[in-house]
């Protein structure tokens, strides 16, 4: 078997760096949400530490499993890699739908929930470099079927808009809808490119996610999904004026 291409320092460091930034975002976001909801400082710190421990433990478990090499086994049914992928999605949805997710959605400002998704901009740049180096299949880059850089760019722009004013509600709704669709598309492409399906051919196999630290790509997908569900909960729960978000009286504005 041909050995996998050696990734550059940018790719090798960039992927885990974004994952660790997400861990920091969740920890600080929990602390901010709790303080905005009126929790005492010790309580807010304890819940932020719980969020850090929960996500950190999941990331550590994924890393340890990847280091054993078991994720490269696609002969078993289902392959262990699919367990990591779907397991992370389930964890993200359960967390977003839980009381913990409810407090995040209520306590964080809309601008923070939107701007959070800007992590997908640097992530897509690193992924594009990985594809250029042959480390990642090109179908998972913007030269293929991954247009998630649109979400990251829009999140940064809309987040800046929040900092300067009040974007219309429809802009936030469309952002969340388009971002969710693009996340679904790239996740489906990554899944179909696994050797068990090999939909895009033998030259476009998604094997890089079986190796650490690239296995943490699942963490990024889960983080993006968590963000979209939280934003949807915020939009549903908020009482916003038709012409703008963050109006007086809107919870968490």
TORTI-405528 format. One line per field, with one value per residue (C-alpha): x, y, z; residue in one letter; chain. Coordinates in Angstrom, 3 decimals, always signed. Each point is the difference from the previous one (the first is absolute). Example, Ala and Ser with C-alpha at 12.3 -4.5 7.8 and 13.67 -1.06 7.14 Angstrom:
BEGIN
u <- (+12.300_+1.370)
v <- (-4.500_+3.440)
w <- (+7.800_-0.660)
rest <- (A_S)
kette <- (A_A)
This chain:
BEGIN
u <- (+0.000_+1.285_+0.835_-2.124_+1.543_+1.810_-1.952_+1.687_+0.386_-2.887_-2.388_+1.365_-0.252_-2.943_-2.602_+0.567_+0.405_-3.511_-1.353_+1.628_-1.406_-3.463_+0.679_+0.942_-3.108_-2.296_+1.643_-0.045_-3.459_-1.360_+1.574_-1.425_-3.465_-0.157_+1.071_-2.551_-2.710_+0.881_+1.934_+2.409_+3.658_+0.892_-2.975_+0.872_+3.611_-1.066_-2.338_+2.635_+2.448_-2.598_-0.375_+3.776_+0.305_-2.831_+1.227_+3.647_-0.692_-1.739_+2.904_+2.488_-1.955_-0.044_+3.742_+0.805_-2.133_+1.613_+3.491_-0.754_-0.522_-3.376_-1.767_+1.753_-1.846_-2.771_-0.490_-2.228_-3.652_-0.562_+3.522_+1.230_+0.461_-3.741_-0.496_+2.195_-1.797_-3.566_+0.907_+1.246_-3.145_-2.184_+1.991_-0.376_-3.762_-0.574_+2.079_-1.874_-3.403_+0.888_-0.560_+3.685_-0.692_-3.098_+2.058_+2.600_-2.679_-1.693_+3.141_+2.144_-0.699_-1.138_+3.168_+2.125_-1.954_+0.399_+3.620_+0.956_-0.383_+2.828_+2.367_-0.978_+1.884_+3.537_-0.981_-0.914_+3.281_+1.932_-2.116_+0.670_+3.713_-0.428_-1.687_+2.775_+2.549_-1.963_-0.656_-3.754_-2.132_-0.719_-3.746_+0.014_+1.458_-1.582_+1.456_-2.465_-3.312_+0.927_-1.165_+0.056_+2.380_-3.135_-1.343_+3.230_+0.258_-3.664_+0.344_+2.931_-1.837_-3.281_+1.801_+1.617_-3.427_-1.260_+2.892_-0.948_-3.772_-3.034_-0.225_-3.510_-1.445_-0.254_+3.772_+0.578_-2.640_+1.449_+3.522_-0.996_-1.916_+2.733_+2.734_-1.892_-0.508_+3.675_+1.028_-2.264_+1.459_+3.647_-0.805_-1.743_+2.943_+2.433_-2.157_-0.416_+3.748_+0.781_+1.399_-3.176_-1.881_+2.774_-2.645_+2.552_+2.446_+3.205_+1.947_-2.393_-0.085_-0.553_+2.732_+1.632_-2.708_+1.120_+3.315_+0.582_-0.208_-2.177_-2.557_-0.986_-1.734_-2.984_+0.219_-0.243_-3.080_-1.565_+0.860_-1.554_-3.147_-0.233_+0.256_-2.760_-2.394_+0.680_-0.579_-3.264_-1.113_+0.877_-1.969_-3.047_+0.040_+0.777_-2.691_+1.581_-1.374_-0.556_+2.471_+2.929_+1.516_+1.172_-3.018_-0.884_-1.489_+1.487_+1.551_+3.724_+0.317)
v <- (+0.000_+3.457_+1.996_+3.149_+3.333_+1.892_+3.091_+3.372_+1.715_+2.318_-2.911_-2.103_+2.895_+1.826_-2.738_-0.664_+3.745_+0.684_-2.884_+1.411_+3.434_-1.581_-1.491_+3.465_+1.532_-2.504_+0.567_+3.798_-0.011_-2.033_+2.414_+3.024_-1.532_-0.896_+3.454_+1.648_-2.241_+1.131_-3.005_+0.707_+0.092_-3.342_-1.706_+1.467_-1.145_-3.481_-0.389_+1.331_-2.537_-2.723_+1.021_-0.018_-3.434_-1.450_+1.141_-0.515_-3.587_-0.738_+1.476_-1.994_-3.208_+0.588_+0.701_-3.150_-2.180_+1.525_-0.648_-3.723_-0.138_-1.686_+2.757_-1.081_-3.334_+0.088_-3.748_-0.173_+0.997_+2.707_+1.438_+1.610_+3.324_+0.208_-0.454_+3.029_+2.057_-0.782_-0.113_+3.577_+1.150_-1.659_+1.585_+3.436_-0.333_-1.359_+2.827_+2.631_-1.431_-0.411_+2.510_+0.885_+0.947_+1.923_+2.158_+0.603_+1.053_+2.275_+1.476_+0.682_+3.013_-0.651_+1.628_-2.490_-2.989_+1.264_+1.111_-3.355_-1.614_+2.173_-2.785_-1.711_+2.631_-0.847_-3.674_+0.024_+1.710_-2.734_-2.692_+1.511_-0.203_-3.623_-0.768_+1.762_-2.206_-3.154_-0.638_+0.525_-0.990_+3.032_-0.734_+1.214_+3.391_+2.902_-1.504_-2.826_+0.175_+1.887_+3.606_+0.408_+2.933_+1.964_-0.685_+1.034_+3.210_+0.849_-0.651_+2.409_+2.667_-0.409_-0.064_+3.339_+1.328_-0.983_+1.892_+3.133_-0.227_-2.275_-2.279_-0.889_-3.216_-1.491_+0.303_-2.136_-2.547_-0.338_-0.257_-2.855_-1.781_+0.290_-0.873_-3.099_-1.153_+0.513_-1.885_-2.881_-0.067_-0.139_-2.567_-2.178_+0.340_-0.986_-3.007_-1.171_+0.359_-2.572_-3.276_-1.844_+2.041_+1.491_+1.890_+2.376_-2.685_-1.542_+3.252_+1.924_-2.149_+1.742_-1.704_+3.003_+0.215_-3.364_+1.518_+2.276_+3.026_+0.029_-2.188_+3.164_+1.086_-1.797_+2.433_+2.943_-1.467_-0.603_+3.512_+1.561_-2.106_+0.983_+3.656_-0.258_-1.740_+2.552_+2.865_-1.591_-0.306_+3.651_+1.123_-2.017_+1.159_+3.658_+2.596_+2.219_+2.880_-0.889_+2.658_-0.935_-2.369_+0.861_+2.253_+1.168_-2.785_-2.790_-2.529_-0.297_+2.962)
w <- (+0.000_-0.909_+3.136_+0.495_-1.011_+2.735_+1.003_+0.333_+3.367_-0.904_-0.424_+2.873_+2.446_-1.572_+0.406_+3.735_+0.610_-1.308_+2.091_+3.130_-0.803_-0.076_+3.432_+1.249_-1.623_+1.715_+3.376_-0.213_-1.583_+2.904_+2.477_-1.835_-0.332_+3.668_+1.104_-2.310_+1.445_+3.492_+1.304_+2.827_-1.018_+1.673_-1.664_-3.403_+0.330_+1.073_-2.976_-2.379_+1.413_-0.511_-3.659_-0.419_+1.615_-2.072_-3.397_+0.958_+1.037_-3.294_-1.956_+2.062_-0.578_-3.767_+0.016_+1.985_-2.265_-3.095_+1.379_+0.231_-3.771_+0.372_-1.940_-3.209_+0.158_-2.584_-0.155_+3.082_-0.270_+0.915_-0.213_+3.253_-1.842_-0.595_+3.728_+0.675_-2.659_+1.026_+3.675_-0.181_-1.801_+2.624_+2.830_-1.654_-0.478_+3.509_+1.498_-2.020_+0.955_+3.683_+2.825_-0.450_-3.620_+1.030_+2.354_-2.692_-2.470_+2.535_+1.503_-3.055_-2.226_-3.552_-1.273_+1.927_-1.310_-3.563_+0.310_+1.521_-3.420_-1.354_+1.100_-3.256_-2.038_+1.229_+0.123_-3.690_-0.870_+1.803_-1.662_-3.410_+0.722_+1.091_-3.318_-1.912_+1.792_-0.797_+3.686_-0.340_-3.016_-2.174_+0.001_+3.605_-0.969_-1.870_-3.177_+0.599_+1.851_+3.148_+0.009_+3.761_-0.365_-0.895_+3.491_+1.698_-2.015_+0.549_+3.738_+0.230_-1.995_+1.844_+3.321_-0.853_-0.956_+3.446_+1.560_-1.941_-0.062_-0.255_-3.053_-1.193_+1.349_-3.497_-0.413_+3.093_-1.013_-3.506_+1.396_+2.297_-2.761_-2.638_+2.495_+1.111_-3.598_-0.861_+3.143_-0.992_-3.521_+1.057_+2.701_-2.574_-2.390_+2.761_+0.858_-3.612_-0.593_+2.714_-1.412_+0.946_-2.628_-2.223_-1.988_-1.525_-1.056_+1.375_-0.428_+2.265_+3.115_+3.314_+1.990_+1.607_+2.683_+1.371_+1.118_+2.975_+0.113_-3.114_+1.783_+1.829_-3.208_+1.521_+2.928_-2.410_-1.663_+3.400_+1.142_-3.087_+0.443_+3.666_-1.003_-2.603_+2.398_+2.735_-2.421_-1.145_+3.633_+0.540_-3.046_+0.997_+3.623_-0.596_-0.406_-2.621_-2.017_-3.691_-1.110_+2.168_+2.503_+3.441_+0.590_+3.480_+2.022_-2.122_+2.352_-0.243_-2.365)
rest <- (X_X_X_X_X_X_X_X_X_X_X_X_X_X_X_X_X_X_X_X_X_X_X_X_X_X_X_X_X_X_X_X_X_X_X_X_X_X_X_X_X_X_X_X_X_X_X_X_X_X_X_X_X_X_X_X_X_X_X_X_X_X_X_X_X_X_X_X_X_X_X_X_X_X_X_X_X_X_X_X_X_X_X_X_X_X_X_X_X_X_X_X_X_X_X_X_X_X_X_X_X_X_X_X_X_X_X_X_X_X_X_X_X_X_X_X_X_X_X_X_X_X_X_X_X_X_X_X_X_X_X_X_X_X_X_X_X_X_X_X_X_X_X_X_X_X_X_X_X_X_X_X_X_X_X_X_X_X_X_X_X_X_X_X_X_X_X_X_X_X_X_X_X_X_X_X_X_X_X_X_X_X_X_X_X_X_X_X_X_X_X_X_X_X_X_X_X_X_X_X_X_X_X_X_X_X_X_X_X_X_X_X_X_X_X_X_X_X_X_X_X_X_X_X_X_X_X_X_X_X_X_X_X_X_X_X_X_X_X_X_X_X_X_X_X_X_X_X_X_X_X_X_X)
kette <- (A_A_A_A_A_A_A_A_A_A_A_A_A_A_A_A_A_A_A_A_A_A_A_A_A_A_A_A_A_A_A_A_A_A_A_A_A_A_A_A_A_A_A_A_A_A_A_A_A_A_A_A_A_A_A_A_A_A_A_A_A_A_A_A_A_A_A_A_A_A_A_A_A_A_A_A_A_A_A_A_A_A_A_A_A_A_A_A_A_A_A_A_A_A_A_A_A_A_A_A_A_A_A_A_A_A_A_A_A_A_A_A_A_A_A_A_A_A_A_A_A_A_A_A_A_A_A_A_A_A_A_A_A_A_A_A_A_A_A_A_A_A_A_A_A_A_A_A_A_A_A_A_A_A_A_A_A_A_A_A_A_A_A_A_A_A_A_A_A_A_A_A_A_A_A_A_A_A_A_A_A_A_A_A_A_A_A_A_A_A_A_A_A_A_A_A_A_A_A_A_A_A_A_A_A_A_A_A_A_A_A_A_A_A_A_A_A_A_A_A_A_A_A_A_A_A_A_A_A_A_A_A_A_A_A_A_A_A_A_A_A_A_A_A_A_A_A_A_A_A_A_A_A)
